[in-house]
């Protein structure tokens, strides 16, 4: 005993390296989990952002507000963003309920929503902008047609239902909701800066960005269809 005390090998000192090792392990596990969560958040945010076709939405927003003043445009942009986030959160959280109500399997809906998303992507790439909107400053166009169906069209509705239904973990679903809110916030910023973006890029620049968005949506649609077909069980 005296030899141990003399050498300084106390019980507390012997356990200190073990505690340090445990803390280091816990810290590494926390960092790995945080990295995975941030990667998931960024991945879902990118999907939602391009799903809203922001540059096509901006083109339609600018076309429909030619007779508006800048304060009217900014107020309308906030109204559109508010309507989009309410509709999207409802679709995101009630996807499973809708599937159960109609007896539709998730994979069958993946195929259907992917097909609609692919058709929307083709229209974007082709530059189809036919959407009759009357530029009347006294007409309320925030919810219909700008929020629905310009931003949240049939393909977006289907994709939101699928993405919400395939995430069952509560923490991941919460992260997905945060990513959805961030994507709508980015859309709101684009609409609020619409006049400035139009001056910088011009109509041709917006058209090019819309077509690039269409290409990305086509890839997302193909992935969704292939996943639905792969896991489909009749």
Secondary structure, 3 states (H helix, E strand, C coil): CHHHHHHCCCHHHHHHHHHHHHHHHHHHHHHHHHHHHHHHHHHHHHHHHHHCCHHHHHHHHHHHCCCCCHHHHHHHHHHHHHHHHHHHHHHHHCHHHHHHHHCCCHHHHHHHHHHHHHHHHHHHHHCCCCCCCCCCCCCCCHHHHHHHHHHCCHHHHHHHHHHHHCCCCHHHHHHHHHHHHHHHHHHHHHHHCHHHHHHHHHHHHHHHHHHHHHHHHHHHHHHHHHHHHHHCCC
